[in-house]
Amino acid sequence: GVFHPQMRQRIPPEIRNVYGHQEEAIRAIRSGQTTLVSTGTGSGKTECFLYPIVSKCLELRDQGASTGISAVIVYPMNALAEDQLVRLRSLLAGTGISFGMYVGKTPERESEVTGIRLPAGTSRADYEARLEQVRREKRTGETVHPPEEICSREIMRKAGRQPRILLTNVKQLELLLTRQRDVELFTDARLDFLVFDEAHTFAGAQGAETACLIRRLRAFCGLKEAQTVCVATSATNVDRENPDAARGFASRFFGVSK
């Protein structure tokens, strides 16, 4: 009852169980709590927030909910966002849940998008078969885009075409809230989730600026702190002598109660 029933088919078959810290985080995020996942490298922090987000988006799809961004996932480096984009292609192909990455290299126009664009109605099996064909033919560098992926800024800016799940970085998010042609991306945004990966990188002045950015985003969307589930992940953001320090950081960073 924690996840949408279709998640059984979406979660990779090799993941038969979750670790204790994953279950604790998933249940906390599902219940609407601000959550800081601070565990070692390779411990599955991404699954902690990604699965609840996808599950929520499946629910919104079934409910016929209005369009608008449901989740913004912020990465400190584009390489991390690109890795997540690859995962989302397989996870969301055939679901009808839109997603996209908006960073500096995102094509401006749809005509500039390279790779193979699969038609509407393509299933996950169709996507994986085409992907396997590309690999078998050793066409390195050729990307297969499922119909759920919004690849250009031009389409993202269109009313009703905003991705349900948006991947970006801090500098780009600030530009999105500054430029008139981009700020409308967040018009009618639900902003059910706001995730910051590698949260320990947002320290000092950059952390303070990012904290202000978070408040600006929430204010633009007209949401109170309780209406957005904030999640931070880090492999190092814990002080063993003062375990409450990380909780205090997350509280200040996201502007929520401790």
Buried (B, 14 or more C-beta within 10 A) or exposed (E): EEBBEBBEEBBEEEEEEBEEBBEBBBEBBBEEEBBBBBBEEEBBBBBBBBBBBBBBBBBBBEEEEEBBBBBBBBBBEBEBBBBBBEEBBBBBBBBBBBBBBBBEEBBEEEEEBEBBBBEEEBEBEBBBEBBEEBEEEEEEEEBBBBBBBBBBBBBBBEEEBBBBBBBBBBEBBBBBBEEEEBBBBBBBBBBBBBBBBBBBBBEEEEBEEBBEBBEBBBEBBEBEBEEBBBBBBBBEBBEEEEEEEBBEBBBEBBBBEE
